[in-house]
Amino acid sequence: MNTNTFGAFEAHLREFIGRNCRASGASKTTAASDNQEEFDRLALDLFALQHAHVADYRHWCEARGVDVASVNHWSQIPSVPTSMFKQQQITSISPEERTTVFHSSGTTCGQPSKHYHNTRSLRVYEASLLPWFRVHLLRGFDEHPQTHILWLALTPPKSVVPHSSLVHMIDSVVREFGDQRAVFAGSLADSNTWSVDAETALIALDTARRDSVPVCIMTTALHCAVFLSELAKSDWHAPLPTGSRLMETGGYKGRSRVLAKQELYGAIEKSLGIPSPCCVSEYGMTELSSQAYDNTVASAACAGGEHRLAPAKTQVGGCRLFRFPPWARTRILSPETGVEVAEGEIGL
């Protein structure tokens, strides 16, 4: 792709992300109508770039009779199944420019999806992930969070798993908001799976408890459950300092007894003293560069005040809902036709 062409789009996109995240984090979620016209224009510009520079995607569109001239709204842009990222190289980045490649876990038929990046695309990725993480996990630590939080990841470090988008995300968060005390308490086990280094994690938690420093734990649901099991075998019995919080990314991958979210959060509160309102579930995909969260940590809840979820829009009927940022949109499609389903119908 022509770097000047992409550069102009990248600058506009990053400005759009920054502006909308500031509006969301200030007091409320930006209404879709507030940025719809600009979102449409950016989406159509991106579609034109991808149609021109990603051959496999262009062929996919052509097979459906869709070209740039026939699309005038973001919802008309053809979506692709995630299987295409397993079978083809869905990217505009030339092989010699691909500095980073994210792999999915590969639990479906053993073939991982791949998401290719260069330096510029990683800047966009991080421009999306960092402010949206801050909105949902760092309430109460808006100024200099690196001096107030001990960061603990129940994952291997980036140097060990360079193809993990989750670990890249955590590493980016630690670089932006953390300091040299950050701990990665995980390692690479057999069959390319991860294991939790419970001893290292416990040392970090003991240090935080001794120094009265809140902890931000970042983990998959699977490794959180594994760590809680190890914790039960230890003599740990005191809650973590007030202000501690947890981000879990779901995903048991068929390798553990699946815990319902409330059961998991109940066990976290019992073992670590982190209340449910201070636990946030994150949803991301290897193929996406934006993440969704189902809760915003309310500073009052983590400071020993009223236990509540905030903002209220993250709940409907008592159930948490994942919230994507204002620069992302979702549709529910029929798997048979690829057409958006009607209200009340089931789709993907």
N, C-alpha and C positions, 0 to 999 in steps of 0.2 A: 504494500500500500504506500502511496505517496505520503511521506512523513509530514509535509506541510499541510496536506488536506486533513490528515488525522489530527495534527496539532491544533488546527483551528477548532475542530469539533471538540477535542479534549478540553481545551481551555473553557469553552462555553459550558460543557457538561460539568466540569469541576466547579465552576462558579454557581451553576444551578444547584448542585448538590449542597455546597456550602450555605447558600442562601436559604434553601428549604430546610436544612437541618437546624439552622439557627432559629428559624420560625417555629419548628416543631419542639425544640428543646426549651424555648422560652416559657411557654405556658400551655400550648395545646398543639394537637396534630394539625398540620396544614391541611385544609380541606382540599379535596381533589380539584374542585372547580377553581381554586385560587391559582393553580399553576398548570391547568389543563392545556391551555393554548400553547404555552411554551413547551410543555412535555410532548405534545403532539408533534410540534416542529422538530424537536430533538430526535424523537423516535423515528420520524420519517427520514431525517437526514442520516441517522445511523443505518436504517434499512437500506437506503440508497448506497451507502458505503459498503455494507455487507453484501448486498446483491452484486455489486461490481467486483469485489475483491475476494469473495469466498466462493469458489467455483461449486463445491458440493451443495452449498446452500442455494446458489442460483439455480442449479439443476432441480433441486427440490421444489423451488417456487415455480419454475417453468413447467414441471410435471403437473402442477395444480392450476396452470393457466394464470399465474400471477406475475406481474412485472411492476416496476417502479411506478409507471404511469397509472396503473389501475388501483393503487393504494393511496387513499387520502385521509386515513385515520389510523391511529396506532393499533386499534383492535383488528384491523384487516391484515396486519403483518403476519405472514405464516409462521407458526411455531413449529419447532422440530422436536421429535421424541428424543429422550436422553440416550436412546440406543445409538443414535447417529454419532454421539461423542465417543462411543466405544468402537465404532466401525470405521470412522473417517476422521480426517483432520479438519475439524470445523474451526478454521482460523484464517485471518488475513496476514498473519505474521510469517515471514519467510523462515525456513529452517535455521539459517545462520543467525537470525535475530532472537531465537527462542531461548532466553536465559533461564526461564523457569517453566516447569510443567507440573501441574497439579494432577494427581491420579485419584480417582474415587477408590473406595475400599474394595471394589471388585467382587462383592458378594454375589452378584447376579451373573451366573455362568462363568465366573472367574475372570472376566474381561473388564478391566477398569475403563471408565471414561477418562478422557484427557482434556485438560484446559490449558492452552498455551499462552505464555506471557512473555513480554519483553519489558524493558525498564519503564517505558511510557505507560503501558497498560497496567503495570503494577501500581503506578502512581494513582491511576483512576480507581483501582481496586481499594487501595488504602484510603483514598479520599472518601470513599463510600463507607468503609467499615469503621474507621476510627471515630468520627463524630456520632454515628448512630449507636456504637457501643457506649460512648460517653453519656448519651442521653439516657440510656436504659440501665447502666450499671454504676455510674459514678455520681448520682445525686448525693449531695452532702459532702462531696469532695471535689467541688468545682475548681478550686484553686490548688495547684501543685499536688495532685494526688500521689505523685511518686514519693512524697515525704510523709504520707499518712497511711499507706497501705502496703502490706506484704503480699506479693503476688505468688500464688502457688498453682502450677499447672500439673495435673495428673496425666501428663503426656511426655513422650520423649522430646528433647530439644530439636529445633529445626535442623541442626547439623546432622542428626541421626535419621530424620524423616523429611528430607527436602521436598518430597512430592506431595506432602499433606497440606491441603488448603486450610484445614482447621489449625494446624500447628503454625502455619505462616500467619494466620489471623492472630493467634495468641502471641506469637513472637512480635508482631507489629504493635499490638496493644501494649506489651511490656516495654518495647523500645520507646513508645510515645509517652506512656503514663507511669512506667515503673523505674526501677533503679537496679543497681548491682545485686540487691538482695533477692531478686526474683529467683524462684526455684522451679525447675522442671523435674518432677518426680516420676519419671517413666522411662522405659527402655524398650528396645525392640526384641521381641521374643521369637519363638519358633513360628514358622509359617507366616512370617511377616506381620504378626499381630503384636499388639503392645501389651506390656505388663506394667503394673504400678509398683514403684519402689516405696513401699509403705514406711520403711525406716526413715528414708529421706524426707518424706512428707511429714511424718510425726516430729522430726527434729525441727522442721520449719514451723509447725504449729506450736510446738513448745516454746520456740524463740518468740513468736508473736505473742503468746500468752504471757511470757515473762516480761516482755517489753510493753505490754498493753497496746499492741498495734493491731488494728483490724486486718483481716485477711480477705483477699478476693481469690476464691478457688475457681479454677476453670477446668472443665472436664467433660467427658462424655458421660451419659447416664450409666453405661456399662462399667466404666472405670470408677465412677463414684460408688456404685454398689459394691464393687470389689474392695475399694478402700474402706468402706463402712464395715465390711466383713472382717477385714484385718484390724480395724480399730476396735472391734468388739473383743478381739483376742488380747488387746493391750490393756494397760492399767489407766488409759485415758478416761477422765471422769469430769473434767471441768469445761464449761462452755468457752468458746472463743471470745475475744474482746468485742464489746459493743461496736457495731458498724461493720462487722464481717458480712460477707455476701457470697453468693455462689452463682456461677453460670454453668448450666449443663446443656449439652447439645443433643440429648436423646440418643437413640441408637444402641440397641443391644446385639444386633448382628447375629441373632440366633445362638449366641455363645453364653447365655446366662438366663436364669429365671427372670422374666420381665417383671419389673415392679411398676405398678400404677404410679403416676406422678405424685399423687398425694401421699401414697405409701412411702415413696422415696423421700419426699420432703419431710414427712413425719420422722423418718429415721435420721435425716440430717439434723433436724432440730433437737432430737433426743440425744444424739451423739456429739454434735458440735455446737449446739445452741444457736444455730442460724435459723431464724423463723421463716416460715413459708413465704411471707411477703418480701423477704430478702433473697429469695431464690428465683432465678430467671432462666427460662428455657429459650435457647437460641435455635433457629432453624436456618440452615444453609445447605448449599449444594456445591460440589466441585465445579459444576458447569455455570454457576452464578457468581456474580461479584457483589451482591448485596445480601444482607442477612435480615431475618425477621426475629422479633423478640415478643414474648407473650406477657411481659410485665416490665414496669419501670420501678426500680427500687426506690421506695419512698424514704426519704431521710428520716422521717419521724419513726417509721417502723424499725429501722436499723439503729436508731438512737435510743431505743427503749420506750418509745412513745406508742401511740395507737397503731395496732397492726392493721394495715390496709394495703390494698393494691392501688397503684396510681400510674397513669391516669385511668379514670373509670372506663374509658373506651376499650381498654384491654380485656374487659369482661362482658359477657352477655349471658344472662341467666345463671350466673355463678360460675360459668366456664371461662377459662382464659382463652384469649384469641391471639394468634400471632399477628403482629403488625409489621408490614413491610414499610420501608421509608417512602417519602413522597416522590422519589425518582424511580420507583418500581410500580408495576401494575400486574394484576393477576386476572386470568380468565379461567373459567371451568368449561372444558371442551368434551365433546363426545369422542370416545376412543375409536368409534367406527367411522365417523365422518370428519372429525377435526373441527366441526362447527360448534360454536358456543351453545351450551344447553340452556333451556328455558328455566325460569324460576321454579324451584322445587324438584328439578330433575337431577340425576346423578351423573357426574362426569369426572374427568381427571383435571 
